[in-house]
Amino acid sequence: MFTLAEAREHFAALKPRIQQLITERADLAELRADLAQHGESPLGGLAEAKALEARLFAVLEEISEQEVQVKGYAPVLLDYPGEHDGRPVLWCWLEGDEDISWYHRADCGFPGRRPI
């Protein structure tokens, strides 16, 4: 369980890894598109695509091992289990957000998101 302050602190430390994931996800998308359309890419070939996939999987696994729930990868969606007003909640970060600014009850999911 994370307090909001702990979730924000953890997220701040994790942000460089998330930025790496976003960059490599975009590289992989471009590499796959180039290979499918032209059979070649300035980003490499099949071996480079497999390496990017492995790195993406490793970052997602690393995040999950830190008790953070990875709910999406494109866009990146992370949930930190916590408690608000005596109820179990998930402190929620969606790619594009500057910080953790949303939460939702654990039993309501993404449609129940509310601003903090």
Contact map, one row per residue, 1 for C-alpha under 8 A:
11100000000000000000000000000000000000000000000000000000000000000000000000000001111000000000000000000000000000000000
11111110000000000000000000000000000000000000000000000000000000000000000000000001111000000000000000000000000000000000
11111110000000000000000000000000000000000000000000000000000000000000000000000000011000000000000000000000000000000000
01111111000000000000000000000000000000000000000000000000000000000000000000000000010000000010000000000000000000000000
01111111100000000000000000000000000000000000000000000000000000000000000000000000000000000000000000000000000000000000
01111111110000000000000000000000000000000000000000000000000000000000000000000000000000000000000000000000000000000000
01111111111000000000000000000000000000000000000000000000000000000000000000000001000000000010000000010000000000000000
00011111111100000000000000000000000000000000000000000000000000000000000000000000000000000000000000110000000000000000
00001111111110000000000000000000000000000000000000000000000000000000000000000000000000000000000000000000000000000000
00000111111111000000000000000000000000000000000000000000000000000000000000000000000000000000000000000000000000000000
00000011111111100000000000000000000000000000000000000000000000000000000000000000000000000000000000110000000000000000
00000001111111100000000000000000000000000000000000000000000000000000000000000000000000000000000000000000000000000000
00000000111111110000000000000000000000000000000000000000000000000000000000000000000000000000000000000000000000000000
00000000011111111100000000000000000000000000000000000000000000000000000000000000000000000000000000000000000000000000
00000000001111111110000000000000000000000000000000000000000000000000000000000000000000000000000000000000000000000000
00000000000011111111000000000000000000000000000000000000000000000000000000000000000000000000000000000000000000000000
00000000000001111111100000000000000000000000000000000000001000000000000000000000000000000000000000000000000000000000
00000000000001111111110000000000000000000000000000000000000000000000000000000000000000000000000000000000000000000000
00000000000000111111111000000000000000000000000000000000000000000000000000000000000000000000000000000000000000000000
00000000000000011111111100000000000000000000000000000000000000000000000000000000000000000000000000000000000000000000
00000000000000001111111110000000000000000000000000000001001000000000000000000000000000000000000000000000000000000000
00000000000000000111111111000000000000000000000000000000000000000000000000010000000000000000000000000000000000000000
00000000000000000011111111100000000000000000000000000000000000000000000000000000000000000000000000000000000000000000
00000000000000000001111111110000000000000000000000010001000000000000000000000000000000000000000000000000000000000000
00000000000000000000111111111000000000000000000000010001000000000000000000000000000000000000000000000000000000000000
00000000000000000000011111111100000000000000000000000000000000000000000000000000000000000000000000000000000000000000
00000000000000000000001111111110000000000010000000000000000000000000000000000000000000000000000000000000000000000000
00000000000000000000000111111111000000000000000010011000000000000000000000000000000000000000000000000000000000000000
00000000000000000000000011111111100000000000000000000000000000000000000000000000000000000000000000000000000000000000
00000000000000000000000001111111110000000000000000000000000000000000000000000000000000000000000000000000000000000000
00000000000000000000000000111111111000001111100010000000000000000000000000000000000000000000000000000000000000000000
00000000000000000000000000011111111100000000000010000000000000000000000000000000000000000000000000000000000000000000
00000000000000000000000000001111111110000000000000000000000000000000000000000000000000000000000000000000000000000000
00000000000000000000000000000111111111111000000000000000000000000000000000000000000000000000000000000000000000000000
00000000000000000000000000000011111111111000100000000000000000000000000000000000000000000000000000000000000000000000
00000000000000000000000000000001111111100000000000000000000000000000000000000000000000000000000000000000000000000000
00000000000000000000000000000000111111100000000000000000000000000000000000000000000000000000000000000000000000000000
00000000000000000000000000000000011111111000000000000000000000000000000000000000000000000000000000000000000000000000
00000000000000000000000000000000011111111000000000000000000000000000000000000000000000000000000000000000000000000000
00000000000000000000000000000000011001111101100000000000000000000000000000000000000000000000000000000000000000000000
00000000000000000000000000000010011001111111100000000000000000000000000000000000000000000000000000000000000000000000
00000000000000000000000000000010000000011111000000000000000000000000000000000000000000000000000000000000000000000000
00000000000000000000000000100010000000001111100100000000000000000000000000000000000000000000000000000000000000000000
00000000000000000000000000000010000000011111111110000000000000000000000000000000000000000000000000000000000000000000
00000000000000000000000000000010001000011011111110000000000000000000000000000000000000000000000000000000000000000000
00000000000000000000000000000000000000000001111111000000000000000000000000000000000000000000000000000000000000000000
00000000000000000000000000000000000000000001111111100000000000000000000000000000000000000000000000000000000000000000
00000000000000000000000000000000000000000011111111110000000000000000000000000000000000000000000000000000000000000000
00000000000000000000000000010011000000000001111111111000000000000000000000000000000000000000000000000000000000000000
00000000000000000000000000000000000000000000011111111100000000000000000000000000000000000000000000000000000000000000
00000000000000000000000000000000000000000000001111111110000000000000000000000000000000000000000000000000000000000000
00000000000000000000000110010000000000000000000111111111000000000000000000000000000000000000000000000000000000000000
00000000000000000000000000010000000000000000000011111111100000000000000000000000000000000000000000000000000000000000
00000000000000000000000000000000000000000000000001111111110000000000000000000000000000000000000000000000000000000000
00000000000000000000000000000000000000000000000000111111111000000000000000000000000000000000000000000000000000000000
00000000000000000000100110000000000000000000000000011111111100000000000000000000000000000000000000000000000000000000
00000000000000000000000000000000000000000000000000001111111110000000000000000000000000000000000000000000000000000000
00000000000000000000000000000000000000000000000000000111111111000000000000000000000000000000000000000000000000000000
00000000000000001000100000000000000000000000000000000011111111100000000000000000000000000000000000000000000000000000
00000000000000000000000000000000000000000000000000000001111111110000010000000000000000000000000000000000000000000000
00000000000000000000000000000000000000000000000000000000111111111000000000000000000000000000000000000000000000000000
00000000000000000000000000000000000000000000000000000000011111111100000000000000000000000000000000000000000000000000
00000000000000000000000000000000000000000000000000000000001111111111110000000000000000000000000000000000000000000000
00000000000000000000000000000000000000000000000000000000000111111111110000000000000000000000000000000000000000000000
00000000000000000000000000000000000000000000000000000000000011111111000000000000000000000000000000000000000000000000
00000000000000000000000000000000000000000000000000000000000001111111000000000000000000000000000000000000000000000000
00000000000000000000000000000000000000000000000000000000000000111111100000000001000000000000000000000000000000000000
00000000000000000000000000000000000000000000000000000000000000111111110000000111100000000000000000000000000000000000
00000000000000000000000000000000000000000000000000000000000000110011111000000111100000000000000000000000000000000000
00000000000000000000000000000000000000000000000000000000000100110001111110011110000000000000000000000000000000000000
00000000000000000000000000000000000000000000000000000000000000000000111110011110000000000000000000000000000000000000
00000000000000000000000000000000000000000000000000000000000000000000011111111100000000000000000000000000000000000000
00000000000000000000000000000000000000000000000000000000000000000000011111111000000000000000000000000000000000000000
00000000000000000000000000000000000000000000000000000000000000000000000111111000000000000000000000000000000000000000
00000000000000000000000000000000000000000000000000000000000000000000000111111000000000000000011000000000000000000000
00000000000000000000010000000000000000000000000000000000000000000000011111111100000000000000011000000000000000000000
00000000000000000000000000000000000000000000000000000000000000000000011111111110000000000001111000000000000000000000
00000000000000000000000000000000000000000000000000000000000000000001111100011111000000000001110000000000000000000000
00000000000000000000000000000000000000000000000000000000000000000001111000001111100000000111100000000000000000000000
11000010000000000000000000000000000000000000000000000000000000000011100000000111110000000111000000000000000000000000
11000000000000000000000000000000000000000000000000000000000000000001100000000011111000011110000000000000010000000000
11110000000000000000000000000000000000000000000000000000000000000000000000000001111100011110000000000000000000000000
11100000000000000000000000000000000000000000000000000000000000000000000000000000111111111100000000000000000000000000
00000000000000000000000000000000000000000000000000000000000000000000000000000000011111111000000000000000000000000000
00000000000000000000000000000000000000000000000000000000000000000000000000000000001111100000000000000000000000000000
00000000000000000000000000000000000000000000000000000000000000000000000000000000001111110000000000000000000000000000
00000000000000000000000000000000000000000000000000000000000000000000000000000000001111111000000000000000100000000000
00000000000000000000000000000000000000000000000000000000000000000000000000000000111101111100000000000000110000000000
00000000000000000000000000000000000000000000000000000000000000000000000000000000111100111110000000000011110000000000
00000000000000000000000000000000000000000000000000000000000000000000000000000011111000011111000000000011110000000000
00010010000000000000000000000000000000000000000000000000000000000000000000000011110000001111100000011111000000000000
00000000000000000000000000000000000000000000000000000000000000000000000000001111000000000111110000011111000000001000
00000000000000000000000000000000000000000000000000000000000000000000000000001110000000000011111010111100000000000000
00000000000000000000000000000000000000000000000000000000000000000000000000111100000000000001111110000000000000000000
00000000000000000000000000000000000000000000000000000000000000000000000000111000000000000000111110000000000000000000
00000000000000000000000000000000000000000000000000000000000000000000000000000000000000000000011111000000000000000000
00000000000000000000000000000000000000000000000000000000000000000000000000000000000000000000111111111000000000000000
00000000000000000000000000000000000000000000000000000000000000000000000000000000000000000000000111110000000000000000
00000001001000000000000000000000000000000000000000000000000000000000000000000000000000000000100011111000000000000000
00000011001000000000000000000000000000000000000000000000000000000000000000000000000000000011100011111100000000000000
00000000000000000000000000000000000000000000000000000000000000000000000000000000000000000011100010111110000000000011
00000000000000000000000000000000000000000000000000000000000000000000000000000000000000000011100000011111000000001111
00000000000000000000000000000000000000000000000000000000000000000000000000000000000000001111000000001111100000001111
00000000000000000000000000000000000000000000000000000000000000000000000000000000000000001111000000000111110111011100
00000000000000000000000000000000000000000000000000000000000000000000000000000000000000111100000000000011111110011000
00000000000000000000000000000000000000000000000000000000000000000000000000000000100000011100000000000001111110000000
00000000000000000000000000000000000000000000000000000000000000000000000000000000000000000000000000000000111110000000
00000000000000000000000000000000000000000000000000000000000000000000000000000000000000000000000000000001111111110000
00000000000000000000000000000000000000000000000000000000000000000000000000000000000000000000000000000001111111111000
00000000000000000000000000000000000000000000000000000000000000000000000000000000000000000000000000000001000111111000
00000000000000000000000000000000000000000000000000000000000000000000000000000000000000000000000000000000000111111000
00000000000000000000000000000000000000000000000000000000000000000000000000000000000000000000000000000001100111111100
00000000000000000000000000000000000000000000000000000000000000000000000000000000000000000001000000000111100011111110
00000000000000000000000000000000000000000000000000000000000000000000000000000000000000000000000000000111000000011111
00000000000000000000000000000000000000000000000000000000000000000000000000000000000000000000000000001110000000001111
00000000000000000000000000000000000000000000000000000000000000000000000000000000000000000000000000001110000000000111
